[in-house]
Structure formats: C-alpha cells, structure tokens
Amino acid sequence: MPLNRSRLERRTPERDRADQRPASRLTLVLLNGRMPVAGGRLVLVERAALGEFREVPGLPEVYLGELSNGSADGVTVRPFTEVSDQDARTAVRLVERVHAAGSTAAEPIEWSTLRAIAPALGASEPEHAALAVTAQAVTSWHVDHPRCPRCGDVTDVERSGWMRRCRADGSMHFPRTDPAVIVSITDGHPDPSRERILLGQSAAWSGNRFSTLAGFVEPGESIEQAVVREIEEESGLVVGRVRYLGSQPWPFPRSLMIGCTARMEGGALRPDGEEILQLRWFTREQLRTAALEDEIVLPGKVSIARALIEHWLGEPLPESGW
C-alpha cells in the first residue's frame, strides 16, 4: 500500500519522558502546507539555523523521530501556517540559504504539497515519506485543537509536541487518528473476464472522477460492520465476504484508511444522491479502456484507492494526475 513502506523510528518512550526537540539536529519546515524538496528528497535543514525565525503562536515545533542512517539525528517539524507574505518569504530564503550552504552542488528547492511529492518519496525515499506524512498529520491536529475540548481553556504543549495539557483542569489530549474503511466491491462473477468492480463519483468531485467507496468507522463498530453499513448507505447494495487487504495513513487531515474488499450479495444499486452522485460497474476490459481513453479519471498512485483498484485489475494503470 502507498505511504506505508517505511517504519519511522519515533522514539516514543524517550519523547514522552523528556523533550527531544532541543537535542534534534534537523528540521523540516512546513510552510502553508508545502514542504521543501530537492533531488527527490525532503530538504531537512540544520535546526540551529532556524533560531532567528519566530515560532507561530499556538503552532508548536514537534519531534518526528530519528533517522535510521546511523547518525542518530533527530528530526523535528516547524510549521508556519497562515503566515504573512513577508514571513513566508523569510522562511523560504532561510531554508534555501541553509540548503545551499550545506552542499557545493545543491539542487534547486521546490515547495510542494504532500499529495504531489508522496508518490516519488514513497518509491525512492520511504523514510522521508514517513516524515512528511507524520509532519502533515500532527501539524493539522495542532491547528484544529488549540484549546481544551472539555472547558475551552488554553492548553500547553508537552511530550515533545505530542500532547496538549489543559491549564485549567489538567486534562491531557493527544493527536487523533480517524479510522475509515475504503472498499473495492465486486459482483463475484466466477469468470474473471466478466467480473465487475463498482466505482462511484463523489458529490465533492468535479469532472469525471471515479473511485472506490469509503466512509468513517463509527463508535461501536468493527471494520466489517462499517463496510456493510457504509456500502448499503451509499450504494443500496448489501455486501459480504469482507476481507482486509492493507492500510494507509491519510493525513488529510488525519485519517487511517483501512483497505478492504467485499462482494455484492443483494440489494438494488442506487447512489444516495448526497455523497455519491453516480455509480458504475466495470469489467476489467471496460476499466482499462475507460482509463486509457480518459473516459474516467482514477485516483492517483499516492492513494490506497488506486492500490485497491489495481489489485483487483491485476496490473498497473497509467498515472491519472489526480
């Protein structure tokens, strides 16, 4: 599955006992959701060089983990979100200056979103992909949770950036991960040439984009129960034979996508008209033709939805740019 090839050494016990940020040597600067990339790798700058750049109030530096290259270099993320144009230009110049000073043949820096860089990082630099995904997810949590959800008072950051404690009631709050199921549904025909997969068009998408169906796991549900409920709600179909295939972190903002397959067992096909506008069955040949002729646009290679579709198809499809 995409974005899960590398295990990031997070040093969880150490970061919980003592603040690992001051001893970290490297930092990833996250500027309005974009990350610096050069030569197919994240640009990690010397943390000490960022001392002149003030921290955004309420948006703390977070310890991400330790590189596995034998150097024991800790890495943090410094997020700068919704900063002024002047501060953004200052951050860009600072990163570029530090990067240029560290190499006699430094490649130019591009500031890219995680969606844009994840496929390349996942293929060539899986540890950097893990750093980028973690940085995106934990930063979005801090952006959305500046105050205590119990009483609304200000919270203080602890445990190397991985916890916020309420000043008023002392309650502890940790980064959230929201589990969601994403499912490739087939009609189970015994002839592979006639078996079909169901893809849907979301109300949130423009154009002719189609993908597998997905939805969040609700409290009190198992993965299998969530699959059955979500598919019936969105498509009208009753499914069974739910099988887990793999998972993927999806930090937009902070989900864990749980990839499954399921087989249609009954019901009447009908899009719900709210989340799903259109549903279509495709044989393998129909899917190849529709993708190659741009009749439909499929998810990009960074998405677990793409992996589920290609797993069923039995071969890769050309990149769609989605």
GIVENFEN-V864625 format. One record per backbone hydrogen bond with DSSP energy under -0.5 kcal/mol. NH is the residue of the N-H (numbers start at 1). CO is the residue of the C=O. Records with the same first field share a line. If there is no record, write none. Layout:
# GIVENFEN-V864625
NH->CO, CO
This chain:
# GIVENFEN-V864625
4->1
8->6
9->66
10->8
15->11
16->12
17->13
18->14
24->20, 21
25->74
26->74
27->45
28->76
29->27
30->28, 78
31->29, 34
32->30, 80
34->31
35->112
36->29
37->110
38->41
41->38
43->36
44->42
45->27, 43
47->25
49->46
50->47
51->48
52->49
53->50
54->52
59->56
60->58
62->77
63->160
64->75
65->75
66->9
67->73
74->72
75->65
76->26
77->62
78->28
79->77
80->30
88->84
89->85
90->86
91->87
92->88
93->89
94->90
95->91
96->92
97->93
98->94
99->95
100->96
101->97
102->98, 99
103->100
106->103
110->37
112->35, 110
114->33
117->113
118->114
121->117
122->118
123->119
124->120
125->121
129->125
130->126
131->127
132->128
133->129
134->130
135->131
136->132
137->133
138->134
139->135
140->136
141->137
142->138
143->139
144->140
145->141
148->153
152->148
155->146
156->165
158->163
161->158
162->158, 159
163->158
164->173
165->156
166->171
167->154
170->166
173->164
178->254
179->177
180->256
181->215
182->258
183->213
184->260
185->183, 198
186->262
187->196
192->190
194->191
195->191
197->282
198->185
199->197, 280
200->211
201->278
202->200
203->275
205->202
209->206
210->297
211->200
213->183
215->181
217->179
221->218
226->222
227->223
228->224
229->225
230->226
231->227
232->228
233->229
234->230
235->231
236->231, 232
237->231
238->266
239->237
240->263
243->261
245->259
246->259
248->257
250->255
252->250
255->250
256->178
257->248, 255
258->180, 256
259->246, 257
260->182
261->243
262->184
263->240
264->186
265->238
266->238
268->236
270->235
272->234
273->276
277->201, 275
278->201
280->199
282->197
284->195
287->283
288->284
289->285
290->286
291->287
292->288
293->289
294->291
295->290
296->290
297->208
298->296
303->300
307->303
308->304
309->305
310->306
311->307
312->308
313->309
314->310
315->310
